[in-house]
Amino acid sequence: MHTNVEVSVHFWRNELERAAAVIESFRPLVEATCGPEVVACFNLALAQQHVRAQRYRVDAQVLEEHRRSAAAARALGPTTIRDPNESLRRLTLTNLGVVLTWHGDLVEAQEVHEQALASAVRLGSPGARGCVLVELAVNALRRGDVEVV
């Protein structure tokens, strides 16, 4: 948990090299001993740090890291309203949808954002729901679908 907070602080202060160093310092431990929840959080941190370091230019590596992040979160088991991992699933799906939109994969991005929206509804979080709805509107704008926007 301490390293997660440390990565987040560096990430939001735009200290991307320091965030990357922290991530790499605990990679061996995560890969060798941690359970699926920690692996999912690690993959999310790695994906977020890399897309930020790339200045939000989505290449194949960034896309693959976000796919891996979402897959790890999905693998955490069934989704229920009381499931503490639902928030992680929603976040990884939203992030994957964003990078798919930026990459130009608008149909797949739409599908992923709809999954994220269903997750936000299960969470009962108006903030999470609003975040996903904005991304759905951006995707519709990119597709030229004025009615949806």
DSSP file with accessible surface (Angstrom, degrees, kcal/mol):
  #  RESIDUE AA STRUCTURE BP1 BP2  ACC     N-H-->O    O-->H-N    N-H-->O    O-->H-N    TCO  KAPPA ALPHA  PHI   PSI    X-CA   Y-CA   Z-CA
    1    1 A M     >        0   0  187      0, 0.0     4,-2.2     0, 0.0     5,-0.2   0.000 360.0 360.0 360.0 -40.3    0.0    0.0    0.0
    2    2 A H  H  >  +     0   0  141      1,-0.2     4,-2.5     2,-0.2     5,-0.1   0.922 360.0  48.1 -60.1 -43.9    2.9    2.4    0.8
    3    3 A T  H  > S+     0   0   49      1,-0.2     4,-2.8     2,-0.2    -1,-0.2   0.875 108.4  55.1 -67.1 -33.4    4.4    1.9   -2.6
    4    4 A N  H  > S+     0   0   73      2,-0.2     4,-2.3     1,-0.2    -1,-0.2   0.925 110.4  45.3 -63.3 -43.0    1.0    2.4   -4.3
    5    5 A V  H  X S+     0   0   78     -4,-2.2     4,-2.7     2,-0.2    -2,-0.2   0.927 112.5  51.8 -64.9 -42.2    0.7    5.8   -2.5
    6    6 A E  H  X S+     0   0   68     -4,-2.5     4,-2.3     1,-0.2     5,-0.2   0.928 110.4  47.8 -62.2 -44.4    4.3    6.7   -3.4
    7    7 A V  H  X S+     0   0    7     -4,-2.8     4,-2.9     1,-0.2    -1,-0.2   0.938 112.0  50.9 -60.8 -44.5    3.7    5.9   -7.1
    8    8 A S  H  X S+     0   0   49     -4,-2.3     4,-2.7    -5,-0.2     5,-0.2   0.915 109.0  50.3 -61.9 -42.7    0.5    7.9   -7.1
    9    9 A V  H  X S+     0   0   65     -4,-2.7     4,-1.7     1,-0.2    -1,-0.2   0.953 114.3  43.8 -61.5 -47.7    2.2   10.9   -5.5
   10   10 A H  H  <>S+     0   0   13     -4,-2.3     5,-3.1    -5,-0.2    -2,-0.2   0.906 113.2  53.3 -63.4 -40.2    5.0   10.8   -8.1
   11   11 A F  H ><5S+     0   0   13     -4,-2.9     3,-1.4    -5,-0.2    -2,-0.2   0.953 112.4  41.9 -59.9 -51.0    2.5   10.3  -10.9
   12   12 A W  H 3<5S+     0   0  176     -4,-2.7    -1,-0.2     1,-0.3    -2,-0.2   0.733 111.5  55.3 -75.7 -18.3    0.3   13.3  -10.0
   13   13 A R  T 3<5S-     0   0  160     -4,-1.7    -1,-0.3    -5,-0.2    -2,-0.2   0.379 115.9-117.3 -88.6   4.1    3.4   15.5   -9.4
   14   14 A N  T < 5S+     0   0   81     -3,-1.4     2,-1.0    -4,-0.2    -3,-0.2   0.801  71.4 139.5  63.1  33.1    4.5   14.6  -12.9
   15   15 A E     >< +     0   0   45     -5,-3.1     4,-2.3    -6,-0.2    -1,-0.2  -0.610  18.8 161.9 -99.8  68.5    7.6   12.9  -11.5
   16   16 A L  H  >  +     0   0   22     -2,-1.0     4,-2.6     1,-0.2    -1,-0.2   0.833  66.6  53.4 -67.6 -34.7    7.4   10.1  -14.0
   17   17 A E  H  > S+     0   0  171      2,-0.2     4,-2.2    -3,-0.2    -1,-0.2   0.904 111.0  47.7 -66.8 -38.1   10.9    8.8  -13.8
   18   18 A R  H  > S+     0   0  144      2,-0.2     4,-2.2     1,-0.2    -2,-0.2   0.903 111.7  50.3 -68.5 -39.3   10.6    8.5  -10.0
   19   19 A A  H  X S+     0   0    0     -4,-2.3     4,-2.6     1,-0.2    -2,-0.2   0.934 110.9  49.4 -62.1 -44.2    7.2    6.7  -10.4
   20   20 A A  H  X S+     0   0   28     -4,-2.6     4,-2.8     1,-0.2    -2,-0.2   0.896 109.0  52.8 -62.0 -39.5    8.8    4.3  -12.9
   21   21 A A  H  X S+     0   0   61     -4,-2.2     4,-2.0     2,-0.2    -1,-0.2   0.909 110.4  46.9 -63.7 -41.5   11.7    3.7  -10.5
   22   22 A V  H  X S+     0   0   14     -4,-2.2     4,-1.4     2,-0.2    -2,-0.2   0.939 112.4  50.3 -65.4 -45.1    9.3    2.8   -7.6
   23   23 A I  H >X S+     0   0    0     -4,-2.6     4,-0.9     1,-0.2     3,-0.5   0.940 112.9  45.8 -57.6 -48.2    7.3    0.6   -9.9
   24   24 A E  H 3< S+     0   0   92     -4,-2.8     3,-0.3     1,-0.2    -1,-0.2   0.835 105.3  62.3 -67.2 -29.4   10.4   -1.3  -11.1
   25   25 A S  H 3< S+     0   0   86     -4,-2.0     4,-0.2     1,-0.2    -1,-0.2   0.825 114.0  32.8 -67.0 -31.1   11.7   -1.6   -7.5
   26   26 A F  H <X S+     0   0   27     -4,-1.4     4,-2.4    -3,-0.5    -1,-0.2   0.467  91.0  96.7-107.1   4.8    8.8   -3.7   -6.4
   27   27 A R  H  X S+     0   0   60     -4,-0.9     4,-2.9    -3,-0.3     5,-0.3   0.933  84.0  51.0 -55.7 -49.7    8.1   -5.5   -9.7
   28   28 A P  H  > S+     0   0   83      0, 0.0     4,-2.0     0, 0.0    -1,-0.2   0.910 111.4  48.2 -58.8 -39.2   10.1   -8.7   -8.7
   29   29 A L  H  >>S+     0   0  106     -4,-0.2     4,-2.6     2,-0.2     5,-0.7   0.935 112.9  47.5 -65.2 -44.7    8.2   -8.9   -5.4
   30   30 A V  H  X5S+     0   0    6     -4,-2.4     4,-1.2     1,-0.2    -1,-0.2   0.943 114.8  45.7 -61.4 -48.2    4.9   -8.5   -7.1
   31   31 A E  H  <5S+     0   0  128     -4,-2.9    -1,-0.2    -5,-0.2    -2,-0.2   0.837 119.8  40.3 -67.0 -30.1    5.7  -11.1   -9.8
   32   32 A A  H  <5S+     0   0   81     -4,-2.0    -2,-0.2    -5,-0.3    -1,-0.2   0.835 132.6   5.9 -88.9 -34.3    7.1  -13.6   -7.3
   33   33 A T  H  <5S+     0   0  100     -4,-2.6    -3,-0.2    -5,-0.2    -2,-0.1   0.593  91.7 105.6-131.2 -13.3    4.8  -13.5   -4.3
   34   34 A C     << -     0   0   43     -4,-1.2    -4,-0.0    -5,-0.7     0, 0.0  -0.439  58.5-122.1 -87.1 154.8    1.7  -11.3   -4.7
   35   35 A G     >  -     0   0   34     -2,-0.1     4,-2.3     1,-0.1     3,-0.3  -0.156  40.2 -87.9 -81.0 177.2   -1.9  -12.4   -5.1
   36   36 A P  H  > S+     0   0   79      0, 0.0     4,-2.4     0, 0.0     5,-0.2   0.816 122.5  57.0 -62.1 -32.7   -4.2  -11.4   -8.0
   37   37 A E  H  > S+     0   0   90      2,-0.2     4,-2.1     1,-0.2     5,-0.2   0.934 110.8  43.2 -65.7 -42.9   -5.4   -8.1   -6.4
   38   38 A V  H  > S+     0   0   70     -3,-0.3     4,-2.8     2,-0.2    -1,-0.2   0.908 112.9  52.7 -69.3 -39.8   -1.9   -6.7   -6.0
   39   39 A V  H  X S+     0   0   45     -4,-2.3     4,-2.8     2,-0.2    -2,-0.2   0.924 108.9  50.6 -61.1 -41.7   -1.0   -7.9   -9.5
   40   40 A A  H  X S+     0   0    0     -4,-2.4     4,-2.0     1,-0.2    -2,-0.2   0.932 112.0  46.4 -62.8 -44.0   -4.0   -6.1  -10.9
   41   41 A C  H  X S+     0   0   51     -4,-2.1     4,-2.5     2,-0.2    -2,-0.2   0.901 111.9  51.8 -64.9 -39.6   -3.1   -2.9   -9.0
   42   42 A F  H  X S+     0   0    8     -4,-2.8     4,-2.7     2,-0.2    -2,-0.2   0.939 109.0  49.5 -61.7 -47.2    0.5   -3.2  -10.2
   43   43 A N  H  X S+     0   0   19     -4,-2.8     4,-2.5     1,-0.2    26,-0.3   0.887 110.7  50.8 -61.4 -37.6   -0.6   -3.6  -13.8
   44   44 A L  H  X S+     0   0   13     -4,-2.0     4,-2.8     2,-0.2     5,-0.3   0.940 110.8  47.9 -64.4 -46.4   -2.8   -0.5  -13.5
   45   45 A A  H  X S+     0   0    8     -4,-2.5     4,-2.5     1,-0.2     5,-0.2   0.923 113.2  48.7 -60.5 -43.9    0.1    1.6  -12.1
   46   46 A L  H  X S+     0   0   11     -4,-2.7     4,-2.5     2,-0.2    -1,-0.2   0.939 112.9  47.0 -62.3 -45.6    2.4    0.4  -14.8
   47   47 A A  H  X S+     0   0    0     -4,-2.5     4,-2.3    18,-0.2     5,-0.2   0.926 114.0  47.1 -64.3 -44.7   -0.1    1.2  -17.6
   48   48 A Q  H  X S+     0   0   48     -4,-2.8     4,-1.9     1,-0.2    -1,-0.2   0.917 113.1  48.6 -64.9 -42.4   -1.0    4.6  -16.2
   49   49 A Q  H  X S+     0   0   21     -4,-2.5     4,-2.5    -5,-0.3    -2,-0.2   0.927 112.3  48.9 -64.3 -41.7    2.7    5.6  -15.7
   50   50 A H  H  X S+     0   0   25     -4,-2.5     4,-2.0    -5,-0.2    -2,-0.2   0.917 109.9  48.9 -68.7 -42.1    3.6    4.4  -19.2
   51   51 A V  H  <>S+     0   0    9     -4,-2.3     5,-2.9     1,-0.2     6,-0.3   0.903 113.7  48.4 -65.1 -35.6    0.8    6.3  -21.0
   52   52 A R  H ><5S+     0   0   35     -4,-1.9     3,-1.7    -5,-0.2    -2,-0.2   0.918 109.9  50.9 -69.0 -41.9    1.7    9.4  -19.1
   53   53 A A  H 3<5S+     0   0   41     -4,-2.5    -2,-0.2     1,-0.3    -1,-0.2   0.838 107.5  54.3 -63.7 -30.6    5.4    9.0  -19.9
   54   54 A Q  T ><5S-     0   0   55     -4,-2.0     3,-1.3    -5,-0.2    -1,-0.3   0.349 117.7-116.8 -82.0   4.4    4.4    8.6  -23.6
   55   55 A R  T < 5 -     0   0  157     -3,-1.7    -3,-0.2     1,-0.3    -2,-0.1   0.875  68.0 -60.0  57.6  40.7    2.6   12.0  -23.3
   56   56 A Y  T 3 <S+     0   0   99     -5,-2.9     2,-0.7     1,-0.2    -1,-0.3   0.657  98.6 140.2  63.3  19.8   -0.7   10.1  -24.0
   57   57 A R    <   -     0   0  166     -3,-1.3     2,-0.6    -6,-0.3    -1,-0.2  -0.856  47.9-141.5 -90.3 115.9    0.5    8.9  -27.4
   58   58 A V        +     0   0   25     -2,-0.7     2,-0.2    44,-0.1    -7,-0.0  -0.696  29.1 168.0 -88.8 116.6   -0.9    5.4  -27.5
   59   59 A D     >  -     0   0   55     -2,-0.6     4,-2.4     1,-0.0     5,-0.2  -0.547  53.8 -85.8-111.8-176.5    1.3    2.8  -29.1
   60   60 A A  H  > S+     0   0   79      1,-0.2     4,-2.6     2,-0.2     5,-0.2   0.876 126.6  52.1 -61.3 -37.3    1.1   -1.0  -29.2
   61   61 A Q  H  > S+     0   0  108      2,-0.2     4,-2.6     1,-0.2    -1,-0.2   0.936 110.1  47.3 -66.9 -45.1    2.9   -1.3  -25.8
   62   62 A V  H  > S+     0   0    0      2,-0.2     4,-2.1     1,-0.2    -2,-0.2   0.931 113.6  49.1 -60.7 -44.3    0.6    1.2  -24.0
   63   63 A L  H  X S+     0   0   15     -4,-2.4     4,-2.4     1,-0.2    -2,-0.2   0.937 111.5  48.8 -62.0 -44.5   -2.4   -0.6  -25.5
   64   64 A E  H  X S+     0   0   94     -4,-2.6     4,-2.7     1,-0.2    -1,-0.2   0.902 109.4  52.4 -64.3 -39.8   -1.1   -4.0  -24.4
   65   65 A E  H  X S+     0   0   14     -4,-2.6     4,-2.3     1,-0.2   -18,-0.2   0.909 111.1  47.0 -64.0 -39.0   -0.4   -2.8  -20.9
   66   66 A H  H  X S+     0   0    4     -4,-2.1     4,-2.5     2,-0.2    -2,-0.2   0.883 111.3  51.2 -70.9 -35.5   -3.9   -1.4  -20.5
   67   67 A R  H  X S+     0   0   77     -4,-2.4     4,-2.6     2,-0.2    -2,-0.2   0.927 111.6  47.9 -63.6 -43.3   -5.4   -4.7  -21.9
   68   68 A R  H  X S+     0   0   99     -4,-2.7     4,-2.5     2,-0.2    -2,-0.2   0.902 110.8  52.1 -63.4 -40.5   -3.3   -6.6  -19.3
   69   69 A S  H  X S+     0   0    1     -4,-2.3     4,-2.0   -26,-0.3    -2,-0.2   0.940 112.5  44.0 -61.5 -48.2   -4.4   -4.3  -16.6
   70   70 A A  H  X S+     0   0    0     -4,-2.5     4,-2.7    22,-0.2    -2,-0.2   0.903 112.8  52.3 -65.7 -39.1   -8.1   -4.8  -17.5
   71   71 A A  H  X S+     0   0   53     -4,-2.6     4,-1.8     1,-0.2    -1,-0.2   0.909 108.9  50.1 -64.2 -41.0   -7.7   -8.5  -17.8
   72   72 A A  H  < S+     0   0   20     -4,-2.5   -32,-0.2     1,-0.2    -1,-0.2   0.906 113.0  46.4 -64.1 -40.4   -6.1   -8.8  -14.4
   73   73 A A  H >< S+     0   0    0     -4,-2.0     3,-1.3     1,-0.2    -2,-0.2   0.896 111.2  51.5 -69.7 -38.3   -8.9   -6.8  -12.8
   74   74 A R  H >< S+     0   0  103     -4,-2.7     3,-1.0     1,-0.2    -1,-0.2   0.845 102.6  61.7 -64.1 -33.4  -11.6   -8.9  -14.6
   75   75 A A  T 3< S+     0   0   79     -4,-1.8    -1,-0.2     1,-0.3    -2,-0.2   0.516  76.7  91.9 -74.4  -1.4   -9.9  -12.1  -13.4
   76   76 A L  T <  S-     0   0   25     -3,-1.3    -1,-0.3     1,-0.2    -2,-0.1   0.536  98.3-103.1 -74.2  -4.4  -10.6  -11.1   -9.8
   77   77 A G    <   -     0   0   31     -3,-1.0    -1,-0.2    -4,-0.1     0, 0.0  -0.631  62.7 -10.5 118.7-173.2  -13.8  -13.0   -9.8
   78   78 A P        -     0   0  114      0, 0.0     2,-0.5     0, 0.0    -3,-0.0  -0.215  65.1-121.0 -64.6 151.0  -17.6  -12.3  -10.0
   79   79 A T        +     0   0   53      6,-0.0     2,-0.3     7,-0.0    -2,-0.0  -0.813  38.9 160.7 -98.3 129.3  -18.8   -8.7   -9.7
   80   80 A T    >   -     0   0   72     -2,-0.5     3,-1.6     1,-0.0     6,-0.2  -0.938  52.4-107.6-137.0 163.7  -21.2   -7.8   -7.0
   81   81 A I  T 3  S+     0   0  121     -2,-0.3    -1,-0.0     1,-0.3     5,-0.0   0.817 121.8  48.5 -63.2 -27.4  -22.2   -4.5   -5.4
   82   82 A R  T 3  S+     0   0  223      4,-0.0    -1,-0.3     3,-0.0    41,-0.0   0.433  83.2 116.9 -91.9   2.1  -20.2   -5.5   -2.2
   83   83 A D    X   -     0   0   22     -3,-1.6     3,-1.5     1,-0.2     4,-0.4  -0.586  55.6-154.7 -75.8 118.3  -17.2   -6.6   -4.2
   84   84 A P  T 3  S+     0   0  113      0, 0.0     4,-0.4     0, 0.0     3,-0.4   0.705  92.2  60.4 -67.9 -15.8  -14.2   -4.3   -3.2
   85   85 A N  T 3> S+     0   0   28      1,-0.2     4,-2.4     2,-0.2     5,-0.2   0.519  78.8  87.7 -88.3  -5.3  -12.6   -5.0   -6.6
   86   86 A E  H <> S+     0   0    0     -3,-1.5     4,-2.7     1,-0.2     5,-0.2   0.898  86.4  53.1 -60.5 -39.7  -15.4   -3.6   -8.6
   87   87 A S  H  > S+     0   0   62     -4,-0.4     4,-2.5    -3,-0.4    -1,-0.2   0.913 108.9  49.2 -62.5 -41.2  -13.9   -0.1   -8.4
   88   88 A L  H  > S+     0   0   21     -4,-0.4     4,-2.7     2,-0.2     5,-0.2   0.918 110.7  50.6 -64.3 -42.4  -10.6   -1.4   -9.7
   89   89 A R  H  X S+     0   0    9     -4,-2.4     4,-2.5     2,-0.2     5,-0.2   0.943 111.1  48.5 -60.8 -44.9  -12.4   -3.2  -12.6
   90   90 A R  H  X S+     0   0   32     -4,-2.7     4,-2.6     1,-0.2    -2,-0.2   0.937 112.6  48.3 -62.4 -43.4  -14.3    0.0  -13.5
   91   91 A L  H  X S+     0   0   53     -4,-2.5     4,-2.6     1,-0.2    -1,-0.2   0.928 112.4  47.0 -64.7 -44.6  -11.1    2.1  -13.4
   92   92 A T  H  X S+     0   0    1     -4,-2.7     4,-2.4     1,-0.2   -22,-0.2   0.895 113.5  49.2 -67.0 -37.1   -9.1   -0.3  -15.6
   93   93 A L  H  X S+     0   0    9     -4,-2.5     4,-2.7    -5,-0.2    -2,-0.2   0.920 111.2  49.4 -66.4 -42.1  -12.0   -0.6  -18.1
   94   94 A T  H  X S+     0   0    4     -4,-2.6     4,-2.4    -5,-0.2    -2,-0.2   0.946 112.5  47.6 -61.3 -46.1  -12.3    3.2  -18.3
   95   95 A N  H  X S+     0   0   30     -4,-2.6     4,-2.4     1,-0.2     5,-0.2   0.906 111.7  50.0 -62.5 -41.9   -8.6    3.6  -18.8
   96   96 A L  H  X S+     0   0    4     -4,-2.4     4,-2.5     1,-0.2    -1,-0.2   0.931 110.2  50.9 -62.0 -43.6   -8.6    0.9  -21.5
   97   97 A G  H  X S+     0   0    0     -4,-2.7     4,-2.3     1,-0.2    -2,-0.2   0.902 109.1  51.7 -60.5 -39.5  -11.5    2.6  -23.2
   98   98 A V  H  X S+     0   0   17     -4,-2.4     4,-2.6     2,-0.2     5,-0.2   0.950 111.6  44.7 -63.5 -48.7   -9.7    5.9  -23.2
   99   99 A V  H  X S+     0   0    2     -4,-2.4     4,-1.9     1,-0.2    -1,-0.2   0.877 111.9  53.5 -68.6 -31.6   -6.5    4.5  -24.8
  100  100 A L  H  X>S+     0   0    0     -4,-2.5     5,-2.3    -5,-0.2     4,-0.8   0.918 109.7  48.7 -64.7 -40.7   -8.6    2.6  -27.3
  101  101 A T  H ><5S+     0   0    1     -4,-2.3     3,-1.0     1,-0.2    -2,-0.2   0.946 112.7  46.9 -62.3 -47.9  -10.3    5.9  -28.2
  102  102 A W  H 3<5S+     0   0  106     -4,-2.6    -1,-0.2     1,-0.3    -2,-0.2   0.820 110.7  53.4 -63.6 -30.4   -7.0    7.7  -28.5
  103  103 A H  H 3<5S-     0   0   79     -4,-1.9    -1,-0.3    -5,-0.2    -2,-0.2   0.644 118.8-113.4 -77.8 -15.7   -5.7    4.8  -30.6
  104  104 A G  T <<5S+     0   0   36     -3,-1.0     2,-1.6    -4,-0.8     3,-0.2   0.513  77.5 130.3  95.4   6.4   -8.7    5.1  -33.0
  105  105 A D     >< +     0   0   54     -5,-2.3     4,-2.4    -6,-0.2     5,-0.2  -0.531  26.7 162.1 -89.1  70.7  -10.3    1.8  -32.1
  106  106 A L  H  >  +     0   0   32     -2,-1.6     4,-2.2     1,-0.2    -1,-0.2   0.823  64.2  51.7 -70.1 -34.6  -13.6    3.5  -31.6
  107  107 A V  H  > S+     0   0  105     -3,-0.2     4,-2.0     2,-0.2    -1,-0.2   0.956 114.7  42.4 -68.1 -47.4  -15.9    0.4  -31.8
  108  108 A E  H  > S+     0   0   62      1,-0.2     4,-2.6     2,-0.2     5,-0.2   0.906 112.7  54.8 -65.0 -38.8  -13.9   -1.6  -29.3
  109  109 A A  H  X S+     0   0    0     -4,-2.4     4,-2.9     1,-0.2     5,-0.2   0.916 106.1  52.2 -59.9 -42.3  -13.6    1.6  -27.1
  110  110 A Q  H  X S+     0   0   38     -4,-2.2     4,-2.2     2,-0.2    -1,-0.2   0.936 110.3  47.9 -58.7 -46.6  -17.4    1.9  -27.1
  111  111 A E  H  X S+     0   0  101     -4,-2.0     4,-1.7     2,-0.2    -2,-0.2   0.918 113.2  47.4 -62.4 -43.6  -17.9   -1.7  -26.0
  112  112 A V  H  X S+     0   0    6     -4,-2.6     4,-2.4     1,-0.2    -2,-0.2   0.915 111.0  51.2 -66.3 -41.2  -15.3   -1.3  -23.2
  113  113 A H  H  X S+     0   0    0     -4,-2.9     4,-2.7     1,-0.2    -1,-0.2   0.875 106.8  54.5 -65.0 -34.8  -16.8    2.0  -22.0
  114  114 A E  H  X S+     0   0  100     -4,-2.2     4,-2.2     2,-0.2    -1,-0.2   0.895 108.6  48.8 -65.4 -36.8  -20.3    0.3  -21.9
  115  115 A Q  H  X S+     0   0   81     -4,-1.7     4,-2.1     2,-0.2    -2,-0.2   0.906 111.5  49.8 -65.6 -41.0  -18.8   -2.4  -19.6
  116  116 A A  H  X S+     0   0    0     -4,-2.4     4,-2.6     2,-0.2    -2,-0.2   0.890 109.0  52.4 -64.2 -38.6  -17.2    0.4  -17.5
  117  117 A L  H  X S+     0   0   37     -4,-2.7     4,-2.5     2,-0.2    -2,-0.2   0.925 107.8  50.6 -63.9 -43.0  -20.6    2.1  -17.3
  118  118 A A  H  X S+     0   0   44     -4,-2.2     4,-2.3     1,-0.2    -1,-0.2   0.910 111.3  49.6 -60.7 -39.0  -22.3   -1.1  -16.1
  119  119 A S  H  X S+     0   0    0     -4,-2.1     4,-2.2     2,-0.2    -2,-0.2   0.919 109.3  50.9 -65.1 -43.4  -19.6   -1.4  -13.5
  120  120 A A  H  X>S+     0   0    0     -4,-2.6     5,-1.6     1,-0.2     4,-1.1   0.888 109.8  50.6 -62.4 -37.7  -20.1    2.2  -12.4
  121  121 A V  H ><5S+     0   0   86     -4,-2.5     3,-0.5     2,-0.2    -1,-0.2   0.924 108.8  51.3 -65.8 -43.1  -23.9    1.6  -12.1
  122  122 A R  H 3<5S+     0   0   89     -4,-2.3    -2,-0.2     1,-0.2    -1,-0.2   0.884 109.4  51.5 -60.5 -36.6  -23.2   -1.6   -9.9
  123  123 A L  H 3<5S-     0   0   50     -4,-2.2    -1,-0.2    -5,-0.1    -2,-0.2   0.754 102.6-136.3 -69.5 -25.8  -20.9    0.6   -7.7
  124  124 A G  T <<5 +     0   0   57     -4,-1.1    -3,-0.2    -3,-0.5    -2,-0.1   0.801  52.9 147.2  72.0  29.1  -23.7    3.2   -7.3
  125  125 A S     >< -     0   0   44     -5,-1.6     4,-2.6     1,-0.2    -1,-0.2  -0.853  36.8-168.5-105.4 108.7  -21.1    5.9   -7.8
  126  126 A P  H  > S+     0   0  109      0, 0.0     4,-2.7     0, 0.0     5,-0.2   0.880  91.5  53.5 -60.7 -35.7  -22.4    9.0   -9.6
  127  127 A G  H  > S+     0   0   56      2,-0.2     4,-2.2     1,-0.2     5,-0.1   0.928 110.9  44.3 -64.9 -45.6  -18.8   10.3  -10.0
  128  128 A A  H  > S+     0   0    6      2,-0.2     4,-2.2     1,-0.2     5,-0.2   0.918 114.3  50.4 -64.9 -41.4  -17.7    7.1  -11.7
  129  129 A R  H  X S+     0   0  124     -4,-2.6     4,-2.6    -9,-0.3    -2,-0.2   0.932 110.7  49.2 -62.4 -44.5  -20.8    7.0  -13.8
  130  130 A G  H  X S+     0   0   32     -4,-2.7     4,-2.2     1,-0.2    -1,-0.2   0.906 108.6  53.6 -62.1 -41.2  -20.2   10.7  -14.9
  131  131 A C  H  X S+     0   0   55     -4,-2.2     4,-1.8     1,-0.2    -1,-0.2   0.932 111.8  44.2 -59.3 -46.5  -16.6    9.9  -15.8
  132  132 A V  H  X S+     0   0    0     -4,-2.2     4,-2.5     1,-0.2    -2,-0.2   0.902 110.1  55.2 -68.1 -39.5  -17.6    7.0  -18.0
  133  133 A L  H  X S+     0   0   67     -4,-2.6     4,-2.2     1,-0.2    -1,-0.2   0.895 106.3  52.2 -61.6 -37.5  -20.4    9.1  -19.6
  134  134 A V  H  X S+     0   0   87     -4,-2.2     4,-2.4     2,-0.2    -1,-0.2   0.937 110.1  48.3 -62.5 -44.3  -17.9   11.8  -20.6
  135  135 A E  H  X S+     0   0   39     -4,-1.8     4,-2.4     1,-0.2    -2,-0.2   0.880 109.5  52.6 -66.2 -35.2  -15.7    9.2  -22.2
  136  136 A L  H  X S+     0   0   19     -4,-2.5     4,-2.5     2,-0.2    -1,-0.2   0.899 109.5  49.9 -64.5 -38.4  -18.7    7.8  -24.1
  137  137 A A  H  X S+     0   0   34     -4,-2.2     4,-2.6     2,-0.2    -2,-0.2   0.906 109.6  50.6 -66.5 -40.1  -19.5   11.3  -25.3
  138  138 A V  H  X S+     0   0   52     -4,-2.4     4,-2.5     2,-0.2    -2,-0.2   0.934 111.2  49.0 -62.0 -43.5  -15.8   11.8  -26.5
  139  139 A N  H  X S+     0   0    0     -4,-2.4     4,-1.8     1,-0.2    -2,-0.2   0.930 111.6  48.4 -62.4 -44.5  -16.0    8.5  -28.3
  140  140 A A  H  X>S+     0   0    0     -4,-2.5     5,-2.6     1,-0.2     4,-0.7   0.898 110.0  52.9 -63.5 -38.5  -19.3    9.4  -30.0
  141  141 A L  H ><5S+     0   0  120     -4,-2.6     3,-1.0     1,-0.2    -1,-0.2   0.927 107.9  50.4 -61.7 -43.8  -17.8   12.8  -30.9
  142  142 A R  H 3<5S+     0   0  126     -4,-2.5    -1,-0.2     1,-0.3    -2,-0.2   0.831 111.2  49.3 -63.0 -32.8  -14.8   11.1  -32.6
  143  143 A R  H 3<5S-     0   0   85     -4,-1.8    -1,-0.3    -5,-0.2    -2,-0.2   0.568 114.6-119.1 -81.3  -9.7  -17.3    8.8  -34.5
  144  144 A G  T <<5 +     0   0   55     -3,-1.0     2,-1.4    -4,-0.7    -3,-0.2   0.701  62.8 148.4  78.9  21.5  -19.3   11.9  -35.6
  145  145 A D     >< +     0   0   55     -5,-2.6     4,-1.9     1,-0.2     3,-0.3  -0.642  16.5 172.8 -92.4  85.2  -22.4   10.7  -33.8
  146  146 A V  T  4 S+     0   0  121     -2,-1.4    -1,-0.2     1,-0.2    -5,-0.1   0.857  72.8  61.2 -64.9 -36.0  -24.0   14.0  -32.9
  147  147 A E  T  4 S+     0   0  180      1,-0.2    -1,-0.2     2,-0.2    -2,-0.1   0.920 107.4  44.0 -57.3 -44.9  -27.2   12.4  -31.6
  148  148 A V  T  4        0   0   81     -3,-0.3    -1,-0.2     1,-0.2    -2,-0.2   0.911 360.0 360.0 -68.6 -41.8  -25.4   10.4  -28.9
  149  149 A V     <        0   0   90     -4,-1.9    -2,-0.2    -9,-0.1    -1,-0.2   0.939 360.0 360.0 -60.9 360.0  -23.3   13.4  -27.9
